[in-house]
Structure formats: structure tokens, C-alpha cells
Amino acid sequence: MLGGIDKIPCPCKTCRNMNHQTFDVVYEHLVIKGMDPTYRFWYHHGEEVPVKCMFDGQPFCSTSFMSDEKVDEPCVNDDVNEKVVDANTSFDGKMRHPVDSVSWDSIDAKWPDFSNDPRNLRFGLATDGFNPFSNLSSPYSCWPVMLVTYNLPPWLCMSKENIMLTLLIPVSKSNFNLRAVLIWTINDFSACGNLAGCTTKGKTGCPICGEHTHSQWLYHSKKLVYMGHRRFLPPSHPYRRKTSWFDGKVEDRQVPRIANGNAIDTQLKDFQNFFGKVDKKKQKRQKELKEMWKKRSIFFDLPYWKELVLRHNLDVMHVEKNVCESIIGTLLDINGKSKDGYNARKDLQDMNIRHDLHPVERESRVYLPPALHTLSKLEKQLFCKRLYELKVPDGYSSNISNCVSVEETKVMGLKSHDYHVLMQQLLPVVIRGMLPKGPRHSITRICGFFNKICQRVIDRESMLEIEKEVIETLCLFERYFPPSFFDIMTHLVIHLGREVRLCGPVQFRWMYPFERYMKTLKGFVRNQSRPEGCIAERYLAEECILFYKNCVQGSTRLDDKQRRNEEFNNDIILEGRPISTGKEITLSDEVLNLAHQYVLFNTKAVEPYIE
């Protein structure tokens, strides 16, 4: 038995840790009677106390990792003077983990007493709202707050079972004061405004540029756009003097200065927060502060918050999705998604630029001259046909053909991950041979930018060049696409390279794992009148099962699920599922021989003969 003890406390509904039973009896009680619903804190069940044990002073941390394999996972050796995160540190100058980032190094330099103890935790906070019901027409919204600890190695940081859990590894008989630091928040753009307290729309809609945000109101499109990306270029760059390519003006402004945490904290020192519906006449705020800030973030109450290099991450998932959706909607001229149209052309006329694209009236009808990004009817059908006939590996993406209509030349209903794979690899292939060189090159460059920043291994030295390239790319978009294309999400692309350089790979800072986890939380709801209670009780039940699995030998882990296609036996012959209805065809002798050869070369029984 565990720890040499014959009997352990039984946590079933009947025994409730009061009766000591043998291992077999405990197993039988848990299977038949179930876990005690009032069981909140972990009892000693005969486990052998390891050298790396859990800290009893913090119930939240101490019950997070009862498994020896997880406790050992991030450690280099048993020496407490050796940092836990050293196992994740890169030695070739590339970034694979937040430990390799400038933000992590900044915390180590400013608070060495914190970084010297490997047991201190570094958190990332993520939050977002979601509808917990299957009925999407319900306006109800639930906002879970999730924590992820970055003391774990890359393959465990963002896993489902480690979200909202923390790790503590003290040495045997070594008490200490647990300390943790919140290094940044992870959320979509609207939630970023709620957490940071800044405005995410209006004249100062960019939280990075702040008061230096370049915004322009389009009268006919009735929207604010954010252009002026030439000011991010070097002073001697030729694009700054190209007036006919852009807004007709020479760009002589400097790169906007980004306000640090100390400046923001000083600016909001006397800012009064008004929550709820308050009469605006009673809000005595400065006009400038009111345009940029909605409130003073409570995170500034943390003593170290203003010293952090980056506090709130821009979500690459939503930025990439919105940019790709705008590009596809504009190319295919999808109603409600296209950024081009009559109003956009009238705005060009008001700005007195690109005279060749101004609307022309012909016999009581308005004619819109084709732009460089305009596709013909046949090109739109070819674009949709390429997406419709696209064949990708199993699990690579959803069935994109279900969202494509070749006859109507529409692409609708794609999910965020579908836009991700389009932006990463597929879109440059789909538009090949369609557009003129200028707009096609611009789209290919922005797809390449997202592909580079989404790599698992980031070359720190090349990030400065990538930042310069994306500035030129957005300038090219300003040249070839209408001003209405540049909403706030398109503008945020220019700041993504800086965040990668400061904080490391985006896989540890985007919303994909948290969106998937919220999908799991949504499945916990069974009583629609008490959604939060359902989520809390179900989460607690899964935590109890997860913690107790190590005491039940031969049990199945919660995360041990059968993978796709495991029912096929590839040892005999390649198998797969048909992706559409079958069609009868007659193969030529040459094609038949190639197919026969392919089957033989991919059959395990033939491998000894091939060798």
C-alpha cells in the first residue's frame, strides 16, 4: 500500500474520511457510492510524503499538484538554489517560453529576491464573457477569471488541467512565504478595456498609442478609422514623401511614444471611478482623461504593476481573425463584410485622393471604377472553388467547404481557427495568379507576418526586422485598400511584433486555450437558473477526481481520451474515412500501378522486404 500503510481514510459519501479502509474497499466505495460532496480540503490518505511536497499553508496551491510526476516536471534537480524555470530557459538566443522574454528578465532585475526563490509563482490572468446556455438568443453573460502559471514547461503551461491551478515545490522541512506575481493579463480587445480601464473606441481607441492615436472620421462610412502608419517608419524612409500613394500629405511626424506604467499611474492618481449609470454632468473629469480612460484599473493597487514592461496583451487570435475576415470580405465583396463600396468611394472623394476610384455617374446610375483589389466574377468563383476543393490533413481545420458557396461567391461561418489556418498558409495560395502584384504582395506579407509571430520558436534578433516589415506592409495596405479598411483591429497589427519581442511566443498569451476551456465550462451548465453554481460544483467534482486519481491504482485519467482515428489498424493497410460521396471512375493502367505501389509501400507487412 501507499507509504506502507494498510488502511487509509475513505472519502466516500458514507465514510466521509472518518473510517479507515483498505485500498480495495476505498476503490469500491468510490465507484459505488461516489465522493463525499462536502469534501473540500485534502486529507492525508497514506501518501508517502516526497521531498518535494506541497505547501500546506496555501490550500489553493497545495491541492493543485498531488502527482509526483507533475511536481518533478519543471525541476532541473533537487537543489532549491537552482531555478525551477531554468529547465525552460533557452541558450541559443531563441524564445520558446516566457522565461526567455524581456518582460521576465525585467522582473528578475527589479525584484531579485523574488526571482531567486524558484517556488515563487508567476501568473497570467485571463477573462472573457460567454453565454453559458445553448440558446444564444439569451443576453445572459458569464465572466470566468482564469489563472495560468508560467513556472511550468511549455507543453504544460496552457494545458486544460493546469488552468486556474498553481504549483508549489518547497524542500522537505523548509517553510517559506509564498509569493506570486501577476505578469500580464490575457483577454480580447473589449475585455482589455474593462481590465485596463482604457477606451477601446473613439479618437483614442488604441491602448498602445494612447493620446497619440491617429484617427479620422469618415463622413459617408460613418466610422472612425486608424491610419497614419507612415509615422512609424524611419525618418529617411521614402514612403514618408510619397503623397500620391497615401493621403496626399508628406509625413513628418515622429514615432508615437508609448506611455509606461509609471506615467499612466501618475496620470490616473486622482482619477475618480464612477460605476453604474451616473449622470455625466456630475462626473467632474478632465476632458482629455475622459476620452482615454474609463476608470483607474484596480491592478494599479498592486505595488509592482506600474513597473511591468507590458501589462495587458493584445489577443492575436481575435486580431488575426478580424484582419483575415476583412481581407476576404473585401476581395469577394461580401455584403456586410466588405470594406469597399459606394460610401468608401465617396470618402475618397471627400479626402481628394485616388481620383481614379471616385464614383462616376452615368445616366442616372453610379459606376464604381474597379480598384486593384477588385476581383472579377470568374476570379471570385475561382477563389471560392479553391477553398471548396481544398483537402487538408485530418484535424488541421474544420470542413471549410461547408462555409463556401461557389455560386454566390461567399465565405461565411468560419471559426477563429479556420481564419488562423487561412492566414497562416492557405490564403497566399488561394489568391495566387488573381490580383495585381501590389495588393497580392501586401496580403502575402501580412500572412507571412502572422506566420512568423505564431511560431513556437522565435528568433529574438530577427524580431526588430519583423517589426519594420509589418510597418511597411500596413503602409502598402494604405496604398491599395480604401481608408474604411483600417478599423482598430487592423491598426493593432502594428503593435503585435513589439509584444512578441517583449513577452515571447504568442502561444502563451492568446485566447485559444481559454476559449476552449470556456466551452468546457459551458457544458457544465444543467440548471439554467443557476449557471454559476453548476459550473462551480462540476469544476469542484472534477478537481476532486483529478486529485484522488493517484491514490486509486489503475484508474483512468480525466485527460486520457481516445484520439481520433485510433480505431483504424494501420499495420495492415492505410485506412481512412471518405470525405464526400463516392464516384465511380475508371483508372488507367499507369494510375492503377501507382495506386497499387502506394498501398504496398505504406503497408507495414512489406517494410522488411523494402529494407
Long-range contacts (C-beta under 8 A, 24 or more apart in sequence): 1-46, 2-45, 2-46, 2-47, 2-48, 2-551, 3-46, 3-47, 3-48, 3-49, 4-48, 5-46, 7-46, 8-45, 8-46, 8-551, 9-43, 9-44, 9-45, 11-35, 11-36, 11-39, 11-43, 11-45, 11-544, 11-548, 12-36, 13-37, 17-43, 23-553, 26-551, 26-552, 27-552, 30-548, 30-552, 35-541, 35-544, 35-545, 35-548, 39-544, 42-66, 42-547, 45-548, 45-551, 46-551, 47-550, 47-551, 49-172, 51-78, 51-171, 51-172, 52-78, 52-169, 52-170, 52-171, 52-172, 53-170, 53-172, 54-168, 54-170, 55-119, 55-168, 55-170, 55-176, 55-178, 57-175, 57-178, 58-168, 58-178, 60-166, 61-121, 61-166, 61-167, 61-168, 61-178, 62-168, 63-543, 63-547, 64-165, 64-166, 64-167, 64-168, 65-165, 65-167, 65-168, 66-547, 66-550, 67-550, 68-550, 70-156, 70-167, 71-167, 71-169, 73-152, 73-153, 73-156, 74-151, 74-152, 74-153, 74-156, 74-167, 74-169, 75-169, 78-171, 80-117, 80-118, 80-119, 80-171, 80-174, 82-118, 83-115, 83-118, 84-118, 84-119, 84-151, 84-169, 85-118, 85-150, 85-151, 87-153, 88-153, 88-154, 93-459, 93-460, 93-461, 94-457, 94-458, 94-459, 94-460, 95-457, 95-458, 95-459, 95-460, 95-504, 95-505, 96-154, 96-456, 96-457, 96-458, 96-504, 96-505, 97-150, 97-153, 97-154, 97-157, 97-504, 97-505, 97-508, 98-122, 98-150, 98-183, 98-503, 98-504, 98-508, 98-509, 99-150, 99-504, 100-460, 100-504, 101-502, 101-503, 101-504, 102-309, 102-501, 102-502, 102-503, 103-183, 103-184, 103-308, 103-309, 103-310, 103-502, 103-503, 103-504, 104-183, 104-504, 106-307, 106-308, 106-309, 107-181, 107-183, 107-304, 107-308, 110-304, 110-307, 111-181, 111-304, 114-179, 114-181, 117-176, 117-179, 118-151, 118-169, 119-168, 119-169, 119-170, 119-176, 119-178, 120-178, 120-179, 120-180, 120-181, 121-149, 121-151, 121-166, 121-167, 121-168, 121-178, 121-179, 121-180, 121-181, 122-149, 122-150, 122-151, 122-180, 122-181, 122-183, 123-147, 123-148, 123-149, 123-150, 123-166, 123-180, 123-181, 123-182, 123-183, 124-148, 124-149, 124-150, 124-182, 124-183, 124-184, 124-185, 124-186, 124-508, 124-509, 125-182, 125-184, 125-185, 125-186, 126-185, 126-186, 126-187, 126-511, 126-514, 127-185, 127-187, 127-191, 127-195, 128-187, 128-188, 128-191, 128-511, 128-514, 128-515, 128-518, 129-191, 130-518, 130-521, 130-522, 131-522, 132-521, 132-522, 132-525, 132-531, 132-535, 133-525, 133-528, 133-531, 140-531, 142-521, 142-531, 142-532, 142-535, 144-518, 144-521, 144-535, 146-514, 146-517, 148-186, 148-508, 148-513, 150-183, 150-508, 154-456, 154-507, 154-508, 157-508, 158-507, 158-508, 158-513, 159-513, 159-559, 160-513, 160-516, 160-517, 160-520, 160-559, 161-546, 161-558, 161-559, 163-513, 163-514, 163-517, 181-304, 182-299, 182-302, 182-305, 183-308, 184-308, 184-310, 184-311, 184-312, 184-313, 184-503, 184-509, 185-299, 185-311, 185-312, 185-313, 186-313, 186-315, 186-509, 186-510, 186-511, 186-514, 187-312, 187-313, 187-315, 187-511, 188-315, 188-317, 188-318, 188-511, 189-314, 189-315, 189-318, 189-319, 189-488, 189-489, 189-492, 192-312, 192-314, 192-315, 193-294, 195-297, 195-299, 195-312, 196-297, 196-311, 196-312, 197-268, 197-293, 197-294, 197-295, 197-296, 197-297, 198-292, 198-293, 198-294, 199-291, 199-292, 199-293, 199-294, 200-488, 201-488, 202-291, 203-291, 204-291, 204-292, 205-488, 206-488, 206-491, 206-492, 206-495, 207-312, 208-258, 208-314, 208-492, 208-495, 208-498, 209-256, 209-258, 210-256, 210-258, 210-259, 210-292, 211-288, 211-292, 212-256, 212-257, 213-256, 216-483, 218-343, 218-344, 218-347, 218-483, 218-484, 219-347, 219-350, 220-342, 220-343, 220-344, 220-346, 220-347, 220-350, 221-343, 221-344, 221-347, 221-484, 222-343, 223-484, 223-487, 225-483, 225-484, 225-485, 225-486, 225-487, 226-486, 226-487, 226-488, 226-490, 226-491, 227-478, 227-483, 227-486, 227-491, 228-253, 229-471, 229-474, 229-475, 229-478, 229-491, 229-494, 230-475, 230-478, 231-255, 231-256, 232-256, 232-471, 232-494, 233-471, 233-472, 233-475, 239-472, 239-475, 245-478, 245-479, 246-353, 246-475, 246-478, 246-479, 247-351, 247-353, 247-478, 248-351, 248-352, 248-353, 260-306, 261-300, 261-305, 261-306, 261-307, 261-308, 261-311, 262-306, 262-307, 264-300, 264-306, 265-300, 265-305, 265-306, 267-293, 268-293, 268-296, 268-300, 271-295, 271-296, 309-502, 309-503, 310-499, 310-502, 310-503, 313-499, 313-503, 313-509, 313-510, 314-492, 314-495, 314-496, 314-499, 315-510, 315-511, 316-450, 316-453, 316-454, 316-496, 316-506, 316-509, 316-510, 317-416, 317-420, 317-510, 317-511, 317-512, 317-515, 318-416, 318-489, 318-511, 319-489, 319-492, 319-493, 319-496, 320-416, 320-419, 320-420, 320-423, 320-450, 321-416, 321-419, 321-420, 322-487, 322-489, 322-490, 323-423, 323-446, 323-489, 323-490, 323-493, 324-419, 324-420, 324-422, 324-423, 324-427, 325-414, 325-419, 326-485, 326-487, 326-489, 326-490, 327-427, 327-443, 328-411, 328-422, 328-427, 330-373, 330-481, 330-485, 331-373, 331-375, 331-380, 331-383, 331-431, 331-435, 332-375, 332-380, 332-383, 332-384, 332-409, 332-410, 332-411, 333-374, 333-375, 333-380, 334-410, 334-411, 334-412, 339-481, 339-482, 339-484, 339-485, 340-371, 340-373, 340-374, 340-481, 340-482, 340-484, 340-485, 341-368, 342-366, 342-368, 343-484, 344-482, 344-483, 344-484, 345-482, 347-482, 347-483, 347-484, 348-482, 348-483, 351-483, 357-482, 371-480, 371-482, 372-435, 372-436, 372-438, 372-439, 372-480, 373-435, 373-439, 373-480, 373-481, 375-434, 375-435, 377-409, 379-434, 380-409, 381-406, 381-407, 381-409, 382-434, 383-409, 383-430, 383-431, 383-434, 384-409, 384-410, 384-411, 386-429, 386-430, 387-411, 387-426, 387-430, 390-426, 391-579, 392-421, 394-564, 394-565, 394-576, 395-564, 396-421, 397-421, 399-579, 416-512, 416-515, 417-512, 420-454, 423-447, 423-450, 423-451, 424-450, 424-451, 424-454, 425-451, 438-476, 438-479, 438-480, 439-480, 439-481, 441-476, 442-473, 442-476, 442-477, 442-480, 445-469, 445-470, 445-472, 445-473, 445-476, 446-470, 446-473, 446-474, 446-477, 446-493, 449-473, 449-493, 449-496, 449-497, 453-496, 453-497, 453-500, 453-506, 454-506, 454-507, 455-505, 456-505, 456-507, 457-505, 458-500, 458-504, 458-505, 460-501, 463-497, 463-500, 463-501, 464-501, 466-497, 466-500, 467-497, 467-498, 467-501, 470-494, 470-496, 470-497, 570-604, 571-604, 571-605, 572-603, 572-604, 572-605, 573-599, 573-602, 573-603, 574-599, 574-602, 574-603
